[in-house]
Amino acid sequence: MTWMTSDVINAALVELRVATRGSKSYLLLSSETAAMLRIGRRAVTLVEAQKAADEVACEAGDYDMVGLVINLLKQHWVSAFADINNRCITVFDSLASIQAEEKAVAVGRVMMLCDAVVARRQQSLSSPGQQGNSPGALSSATLRGSWTPAAVPLNALA
């Protein structure tokens, strides 16, 4: 029996979006996260993932924090919280040994999303003849949880 479906998770996330309206936090629906990782059982390429990250960054670009849930191979859910200003990603996982390879790819895609948010900010801050202030890319983000930066293959599933 399956009880924790994307629909159930998304219903809770929509309620959280409403409750946190006006804050500097943005919550991704599971489909927005999936678009950067997998469509069904097919792995998303880096080009597809970057396109999805850029699209989400248009919505999340003005936020300082991004929360998301990730379904790993339709078998296990993890959640993550990205603090864009402090360049830190915290991952919450009740079963750290499950789907380690897929989790590493997922963390890389979260970093890709955060880099897209930073890039969007740079574009909106920059005007002709001026250079905007950049909080920097998340390629060297501090990761909390089960992963270390060396374990994040950013080019996996290419």
C-alpha positions as CSV (number, residue, x, y, z in Angstrom):
1,M,0.0,0.0,0.0
2,T,1.4,3.4,-1.0
3,W,0.4,6.2,1.3
4,M,3.1,8.9,0.7
5,T,2.5,9.9,-2.8
6,S,3.5,13.1,-4.7
7,D,-0.1,14.3,-4.4
8,V,-0.1,14.0,-0.6
9,I,3.3,15.7,-0.4
10,N,2.2,18.5,-2.8
11,A,-1.0,19.1,-0.8
12,A,1.1,19.7,2.3
13,L,3.6,21.9,0.4
14,V,0.8,24.1,-1.0
15,E,-0.5,24.6,2.5
16,L,3.1,25.5,3.7
17,R,3.5,27.9,0.7
18,V,0.3,29.7,1.8
19,A,1.4,29.8,5.5
20,T,4.8,31.2,4.6
21,R,3.7,33.8,2.1
22,G,5.5,37.0,2.7
23,S,8.6,35.3,4.1
24,K,11.9,34.9,2.3
25,S,11.4,31.1,1.9
26,Y,10.2,29.3,-1.2
27,L,8.9,25.7,-1.3
28,L,9.3,23.6,-4.4
29,L,6.5,21.1,-5.3
30,S,7.7,17.6,-5.9
31,S,7.1,17.9,-9.6
32,E,9.4,21.0,-9.7
33,T,12.2,19.0,-8.0
34,A,11.5,15.9,-10.2
35,A,12.0,18.0,-13.4
36,M,15.6,18.4,-12.3
37,L,16.2,14.7,-11.5
38,R,13.9,12.2,-13.1
39,I,10.8,12.1,-15.3
40,G,9.2,8.8,-14.4
41,R,12.1,6.4,-14.3
42,R,14.1,8.2,-16.9
43,A,17.1,10.2,-15.7
44,V,17.1,13.8,-16.7
45,T,20.1,15.0,-18.6
46,L,22.2,17.9,-17.3
47,V,20.8,20.2,-20.1
48,E,17.2,19.3,-19.1
49,A,18.0,19.7,-15.4
50,Q,19.6,23.2,-16.1
51,K,16.5,24.3,-18.1
52,A,14.2,23.1,-15.2
53,A,16.5,24.9,-12.6
54,D,16.4,28.1,-14.6
55,E,12.6,27.9,-14.8
56,V,12.2,27.4,-11.1
57,A,14.8,30.2,-10.4
58,C,12.4,32.6,-12.1
59,E,9.9,31.9,-9.4
60,A,12.3,31.4,-6.5
61,G,14.9,34.0,-7.5
62,D,13.9,36.6,-4.9
63,Y,13.9,34.2,-2.0
64,D,16.8,33.6,0.4
65,M,15.9,30.0,1.3
66,V,14.5,27.2,-0.7
67,G,12.9,24.0,0.7
68,L,12.2,20.9,-1.3
69,V,11.4,17.3,-1.1
70,I,13.0,14.7,-3.4
71,N,11.7,11.3,-4.3
72,L,14.6,8.9,-5.0
73,L,13.8,6.3,-7.6
74,K,10.2,6.2,-6.4
75,Q,11.4,4.4,-3.3
76,H,12.4,7.0,-0.7
77,W,11.7,10.6,0.2
78,V,14.3,13.0,1.5
79,S,14.0,16.8,2.1
80,A,16.5,19.6,1.8
81,F,16.8,23.2,2.7
82,A,19.1,25.5,0.8
83,D,20.2,28.8,2.5
84,I,21.3,30.7,-0.6
85,N,22.9,33.6,1.3
86,N,25.0,31.4,3.5
87,R,25.7,28.9,0.7
88,C,24.6,25.9,2.8
89,I,22.4,22.9,1.9
90,T,21.0,20.9,4.7
91,V,19.6,17.4,3.8
92,F,17.2,15.6,6.0
93,D,17.1,11.8,5.5
94,S,15.8,9.1,7.8
95,L,17.7,6.3,5.9
96,A,21.1,7.7,5.0
97,S,22.3,4.5,3.4
98,I,19.4,4.2,0.9
99,Q,20.0,5.3,-2.7
100,A,23.3,7.0,-2.0
101,E,24.2,7.4,-5.6
102,E,20.9,9.0,-6.5
103,K,21.1,11.2,-3.4
104,A,24.5,12.5,-4.6
105,V,23.0,13.4,-7.9
106,A,20.0,15.1,-6.2
107,V,22.3,17.2,-4.1
108,G,24.2,18.3,-7.2
109,R,20.9,19.3,-8.8
110,V,19.9,21.3,-5.7
111,M,23.3,23.1,-6.1
112,M,22.5,23.7,-9.7
113,L,19.1,25.2,-8.8
114,C,20.8,27.5,-6.2
115,D,23.4,28.6,-8.8
116,A,20.5,29.4,-11.1
117,V,18.9,31.5,-8.4
118,V,22.2,33.4,-7.8
119,A,22.5,34.0,-11.5
120,R,19.0,35.4,-11.7
121,R,19.8,37.7,-8.9
122,Q,22.9,38.9,-10.6
123,Q,20.9,39.6,-13.8
124,S,18.3,41.6,-11.9
125,L,20.9,43.5,-9.9
126,S,23.0,44.4,-12.9
127,S,22.1,47.4,-15.0
128,P,24.0,48.6,-18.1
129,G,27.4,49.8,-17.0
130,Q,27.1,48.5,-13.5
131,Q,28.0,45.2,-11.9
132,G,25.7,43.7,-9.4
133,N,26.8,42.3,-6.1
134,S,26.9,38.5,-6.1
135,P,26.6,36.2,-3.1
136,G,28.6,33.7,-5.1
137,A,27.8,30.3,-6.7
138,L,27.0,27.3,-4.6
139,S,29.6,25.1,-6.3
140,S,31.5,25.2,-3.0
141,A,28.4,25.0,-0.7
142,T,28.6,23.6,2.8
143,L,26.6,20.5,2.9
144,R,25.1,19.1,6.1
145,G,23.7,15.6,6.3
146,S,25.0,12.5,4.7
147,W,27.1,14.1,2.0
148,T,30.4,15.9,1.6
149,P,31.2,18.1,-1.4
150,A,33.6,15.5,-2.8
151,A,30.7,13.0,-3.0
152,V,28.5,15.2,-5.2
153,P,29.1,14.3,-8.9
154,L,27.7,17.3,-10.6
155,N,28.0,15.7,-14.0
156,A,26.4,12.4,-13.1
157,L,23.5,11.3,-15.3
158,A,24.7,13.4,-18.1
